């Protein structure tokens, strides 16, 4: 409580002082209320956990508009774009409207031919994504290099199970980084079998890939098709096994999974286990269609270059 002693003064002066003090007290009581009201009316979210806006400059690397008739599928809608200058990529994300079931980005030496998955098979894949996949932020100092003189191969797997025609625009967006900030060039390792025979009922396929080149992995992309229900990836180093991922699989939500930087050396083994539920009376084989199957652990790491396909225990 504030105790005030006033000097002798006229009654009018004393009353004016009391009135001024009452005004100040009312103002002090009302200011917090006005502040809260202003905050509520502003519509701002003061949640400290709110995700900050991505202020980086995203640019479209390659895109393609398409139309797909009802009940049809394009296993390899191929787009080829010559690279005119060296490009270094620090982040990449797919543009995947309804109907885009998976996307591969690979390199080739020329724009000849009408297929893009051949570049993937030859071991030059840069990025892969599926339904519901988000992009990848590469570690600091690491970038995907797109060399001048090469050709980008964007392979779109488009699938329309509905009766009505659908249209969309698929592509790939990137964040560029200055070459002076790059210490390592990134690459991919596609580990899994290229021959499958999924019998009716529940079954598990296991594939082993022996690492041939030293590298540091930082992201895992599990990939199967519509019959896939469970996915597991394990790395074995010096006889000690470490599980990188072991969980349910949903074809409609194919996540990119960041992992703690993992140093791999020649002789390490990467084991991929895919569990399928086949409700049909038919054997389902390997293929690019959503009605066939795949089983791949796609590792993103550095340094890049060299072999990226590892489909057999010996290589």
C-alpha positions as CSV (number, residue, x, y, z in Angstrom):
1,X,0.0,0.0,0.0
2,X,1.3,3.4,-0.9
3,X,1.0,6.0,1.9
4,X,1.2,9.6,0.7
5,X,1.6,12.6,3.0
6,X,0.5,15.9,1.4
7,X,1.8,19.3,2.4
8,X,-0.6,21.9,3.5
9,X,-2.7,23.1,0.6
10,X,-6.0,24.3,-0.4
11,X,-8.9,21.9,-0.4
12,X,-9.2,22.3,-4.2
13,X,-5.6,21.3,-4.7
14,X,-6.0,18.3,-2.4
15,X,-9.1,17.1,-4.2
16,X,-7.4,17.4,-7.6
17,X,-4.5,15.2,-6.3
18,X,-6.9,12.5,-5.2
19,X,-8.7,12.6,-8.5
20,X,-5.4,12.3,-10.5
21,X,-4.3,9.3,-8.4
22,X,-7.6,7.5,-9.0
23,X,-7.2,8.0,-12.8
24,X,-3.7,6.5,-12.6
25,X,-4.9,3.5,-10.6
26,X,-7.7,2.7,-13.1
27,X,-5.2,3.0,-16.0
28,X,-2.8,0.5,-14.4
29,X,-5.6,-1.9,-13.8
30,X,-7.0,-1.6,-17.4
31,X,-3.7,-1.7,-19.3
32,X,-3.1,-5.5,-18.9
33,X,-6.7,-6.2,-20.0
34,X,-6.2,-4.0,-23.1
35,X,-2.9,-5.8,-23.9
36,X,-4.6,-9.2,-23.6
37,X,-7.5,-8.1,-25.8
38,X,-5.1,-6.7,-28.4
39,X,-3.2,-10.0,-28.5
40,X,-6.4,-12.0,-28.9
41,X,-7.7,-9.7,-31.6
42,X,-4.4,-9.8,-33.5
43,X,-4.8,-13.5,-34.3
44,X,-1.1,-14.2,-33.8
45,X,0.0,-17.6,-32.5
46,X,2.4,-17.1,-29.7
47,X,3.1,-20.8,-29.3
48,X,6.9,-21.1,-28.9
49,X,6.7,-24.5,-30.6
50,X,5.4,-23.1,-33.8
51,X,7.4,-24.1,-36.9
52,X,9.2,-21.1,-38.4
53,X,8.5,-20.3,-42.0
54,X,10.9,-21.7,-44.6
55,X,12.5,-18.5,-45.9
56,X,14.8,-20.3,-48.3
57,X,14.6,-19.7,-52.0
58,X,13.0,-22.7,-53.6
59,X,13.3,-23.0,-57.4
60,X,11.7,-25.4,-59.8
61,X,14.4,-27.8,-61.2
62,X,12.1,-29.8,-63.6
63,X,8.4,-30.1,-64.0
64,X,5.9,-31.8,-66.2
65,X,2.1,-31.4,-66.8
66,X,0.2,-34.5,-67.6
67,X,-3.2,-36.0,-68.1
68,X,-4.1,-39.6,-67.3
69,X,-7.3,-41.4,-68.5
70,X,-9.4,-43.2,-66.0
71,X,-8.2,-46.7,-65.1
72,X,-4.8,-46.2,-66.7
73,X,-1.2,-46.1,-65.6
74,X,2.1,-44.6,-66.9
75,X,5.0,-46.6,-65.4
76,X,7.7,-44.3,-66.7
77,X,6.4,-40.9,-67.8
78,X,9.9,-39.6,-68.8
79,X,11.1,-36.1,-68.8
80,X,14.7,-35.3,-69.9
81,X,16.3,-31.9,-69.4
82,X,19.9,-31.0,-70.4
83,X,21.9,-29.4,-67.5
84,X,23.6,-26.2,-68.8
85,X,25.6,-25.3,-65.7
86,X,26.9,-27.0,-62.6
87,X,24.2,-26.9,-59.9
88,X,24.7,-27.7,-56.2
89,X,21.6,-28.7,-54.3
90,X,21.3,-28.4,-50.4
91,X,17.6,-29.3,-50.2
92,X,15.2,-31.1,-52.6
93,X,11.4,-31.8,-52.5
94,X,9.0,-33.4,-54.9
95,X,5.9,-31.8,-56.4
96,X,3.5,-34.8,-56.2
97,X,-0.2,-34.1,-57.0
98,X,-2.8,-36.8,-56.9
99,X,-1.9,-39.6,-59.3
100,X,1.9,-39.4,-58.7
101,X,2.9,-42.6,-57.1
102,X,6.7,-42.4,-57.2
103,X,9.4,-40.2,-58.7
104,X,13.0,-41.0,-59.6
105,X,15.6,-38.4,-60.5
106,X,18.7,-39.7,-62.3
107,X,21.5,-38.6,-64.6
108,X,22.4,-39.7,-68.1
109,X,25.0,-38.7,-70.7
110,X,22.5,-37.9,-73.4
111,X,18.8,-37.2,-74.0
112,X,18.4,-40.1,-76.4
113,X,15.7,-42.7,-75.7
114,X,12.2,-42.4,-74.3
115,X,12.8,-44.1,-70.9
116,X,14.1,-42.6,-67.7
117,X,14.2,-45.7,-65.5
118,X,17.1,-47.0,-67.5
119,X,19.2,-44.3,-65.9
120,X,18.2,-45.5,-62.5
121,X,19.0,-49.1,-63.4
122,X,22.5,-48.0,-64.6
123,X,23.2,-46.6,-61.1
124,X,22.9,-42.9,-61.5
125,X,19.9,-42.1,-59.3
126,X,20.0,-38.8,-57.4
127,X,16.7,-38.9,-55.5
128,X,13.6,-41.0,-55.0
129,X,10.2,-40.4,-53.5
130,X,6.8,-42.0,-53.2
131,X,3.3,-41.2,-52.2
132,X,3.3,-38.8,-49.3
133,X,7.1,-38.3,-49.3
134,X,8.5,-35.1,-48.0
135,X,11.8,-33.6,-49.2
136,X,15.3,-33.9,-47.9
137,X,17.5,-31.3,-46.2
138,X,21.1,-32.3,-46.8
139,X,23.6,-31.9,-43.9
140,X,25.7,-28.7,-43.8
141,X,28.5,-28.9,-46.3
142,X,26.9,-31.7,-48.3
143,X,25.1,-31.1,-51.7
144,X,23.8,-33.0,-54.7
145,X,25.8,-32.0,-57.7
146,X,24.1,-31.7,-61.1
147,X,27.0,-31.5,-63.6
148,X,26.9,-29.3,-66.7
149,X,26.7,-31.4,-69.8
150,X,24.7,-34.2,-68.2
151,X,21.0,-34.8,-68.7
152,X,18.4,-34.9,-65.9
153,X,16.0,-37.9,-66.1
154,X,12.7,-37.3,-64.2
155,X,10.8,-40.6,-64.1
156,X,7.2,-40.2,-63.0
157,X,5.1,-43.2,-62.1
158,X,1.5,-42.1,-62.7
159,X,-1.5,-44.2,-61.6
160,X,-5.2,-43.4,-61.9
161,X,-7.5,-46.2,-60.5
162,X,-10.6,-44.0,-60.8
163,X,-12.9,-43.9,-63.7
164,X,-12.6,-40.1,-64.4
165,X,-9.7,-38.5,-66.1
166,X,-7.2,-36.7,-63.9
167,X,-4.5,-34.0,-64.6
168,X,-1.6,-32.6,-62.6
169,X,1.8,-31.1,-62.6
170,X,4.6,-33.1,-61.1
171,X,8.2,-32.1,-60.6
172,X,11.1,-31.4,-58.3
173,X,12.0,-28.2,-56.4
174,X,15.5,-27.4,-55.0
175,X,17.4,-25.0,-52.9
176,X,20.7,-24.1,-54.5
177,X,23.9,-23.6,-52.5
178,X,27.1,-21.8,-53.5
179,X,29.9,-24.3,-54.5
180,X,32.2,-22.7,-52.0
181,X,30.0,-24.0,-49.2
182,X,30.2,-27.6,-50.4
183,X,32.7,-30.1,-48.9
184,X,31.0,-33.4,-50.0
185,X,28.9,-34.4,-52.9
186,X,25.9,-36.6,-52.0
187,X,24.7,-39.8,-53.7
188,X,22.4,-42.7,-53.2
189,X,22.6,-46.5,-52.6
190,X,19.6,-48.5,-53.9
191,X,19.7,-51.8,-52.0
192,X,17.2,-54.6,-52.7
193,X,16.3,-57.5,-55.0
194,X,15.4,-57.0,-58.7
195,X,13.6,-60.4,-58.8
196,X,10.5,-61.1,-56.7
197,X,7.8,-63.7,-56.6
198,X,5.2,-62.8,-53.9
199,X,3.0,-65.8,-53.2
200,X,-0.6,-65.5,-52.0
201,X,-0.8,-64.8,-48.3
202,X,1.8,-63.2,-46.0
203,X,5.5,-63.6,-46.8
204,X,8.8,-61.8,-46.1
205,X,11.6,-61.2,-48.6
206,X,15.2,-60.7,-47.3
207,X,18.0,-59.1,-49.4
208,X,21.6,-58.5,-48.4
209,X,23.9,-55.9,-49.9
210,X,27.6,-55.8,-49.1
211,X,29.0,-52.3,-49.0
212,X,31.8,-51.7,-51.5
213,X,32.6,-48.1,-50.8
214,X,33.2,-46.0,-47.7
215,X,30.3,-43.5,-47.1
216,X,28.3,-41.7,-44.5
217,X,24.6,-42.3,-44.7
218,X,22.1,-39.7,-43.3
219,X,18.7,-40.6,-44.7
220,X,16.7,-43.8,-45.4
221,X,13.8,-44.1,-47.9
222,X,11.9,-47.5,-47.6
223,X,10.1,-48.4,-50.8
224,X,7.5,-51.1,-51.6
225,X,4.2,-51.1,-53.5
226,X,0.6,-51.8,-52.5
227,X,1.2,-55.2,-51.0
228,X,3.8,-54.0,-48.6
229,X,2.8,-54.1,-44.9
230,X,6.1,-54.0,-42.9
231,X,9.7,-52.8,-43.7
232,X,13.0,-53.4,-41.8
233,X,16.5,-52.2,-42.6
234,X,19.5,-53.5,-40.6
235,X,23.2,-52.7,-41.0
236,X,25.8,-55.2,-39.7
237,X,29.3,-54.0,-38.9
238,X,32.0,-56.2,-37.5
239,X,29.4,-58.8,-36.6
240,X,27.3,-56.3,-34.7
241,X,23.8,-55.5,-36.1
242,X,22.0,-52.2,-35.8
243,X,18.4,-51.7,-36.9
244,X,17.9,-48.5,-38.9
245,X,14.2,-48.9,-39.3
246,X,11.6,-51.5,-38.3
247,X,7.9,-50.6,-38.6
248,X,4.6,-50.8,-40.5
249,X,4.6,-49.8,-44.2
250,X,1.9,-47.7,-45.9
251,X,2.1,-47.2,-49.6
252,X,0.1,-44.0,-49.3
253,X,2.5,-42.5,-46.8
254,X,6.1,-43.3,-47.9
255,X,8.2,-41.3,-45.5
256,X,11.8,-40.0,-45.9
257,X,13.5,-41.1,-42.6
258,X,16.5,-39.0,-41.3
259,X,19.0,-41.1,-39.5
260,X,22.0,-40.3,-37.3
261,X,25.1,-40.0,-39.5
262,X,26.2,-43.6,-40.1
263,X,29.7,-44.4,-41.2
264,X,29.7,-47.4,-43.6
265,X,32.9,-49.1,-44.7
266,X,33.6,-51.9,-47.3
267,X,32.5,-55.2,-45.9
268,X,29.5,-53.9,-43.9
269,X,26.2,-55.5,-44.8
270,X,22.9,-53.8,-45.4
271,X,19.9,-56.1,-45.0
272,X,16.5,-55.2,-46.3
273,X,13.4,-57.2,-45.1
274,X,10.0,-56.6,-46.8
275,X,6.8,-58.2,-45.6
276,X,3.9,-58.5,-48.0
277,X,0.2,-59.4,-47.8
278,X,-1.0,-60.8,-51.1
279,X,-4.8,-61.2,-51.1
280,X,-4.9,-62.4,-54.6
281,X,-4.6,-66.1,-55.8
282,X,-1.7,-65.0,-58.1
283,X,2.0,-64.7,-57.7
284,X,3.0,-61.0,-57.9
285,X,6.4,-60.3,-59.4
286,X,8.9,-57.4,-59.5
287,X,8.0,-54.5,-61.7
288,X,7.5,-50.7,-62.0
289,X,3.7,-50.9,-61.9
290,X,1.8,-50.3,-58.7
291,X,0.2,-53.8,-59.3
292,X,3.7,-55.4,-59.2
293,X,6.1,-55.1,-56.3
294,X,9.5,-53.7,-55.2
295,X,11.6,-53.9,-52.0
296,X,14.3,-51.3,-51.7
297,X,16.2,-49.6,-48.9
298,X,17.3,-46.3,-50.5
299,X,20.2,-44.7,-48.5
300,X,21.3,-41.1,-49.1
301,X,24.9,-40.4,-48.1
302,X,28.2,-38.9,-49.1
303,X,30.5,-39.0,-50.9
304,X,28.5,-39.8,-54.0
305,X,29.7,-41.3,-57.3
306,X,30.3,-44.9,-58.3
307,X,27.8,-47.8,-58.0
308,X,24.4,-47.0,-56.6
309,X,22.5,-50.2,-57.3
310,X,23.2,-53.1,-54.8
311,X,20.8,-56.0,-55.6
312,X,23.0,-59.0,-54.7
313,X,25.1,-60.1,-51.7
314,X,28.3,-59.8,-53.7
315,X,27.5,-56.5,-55.3
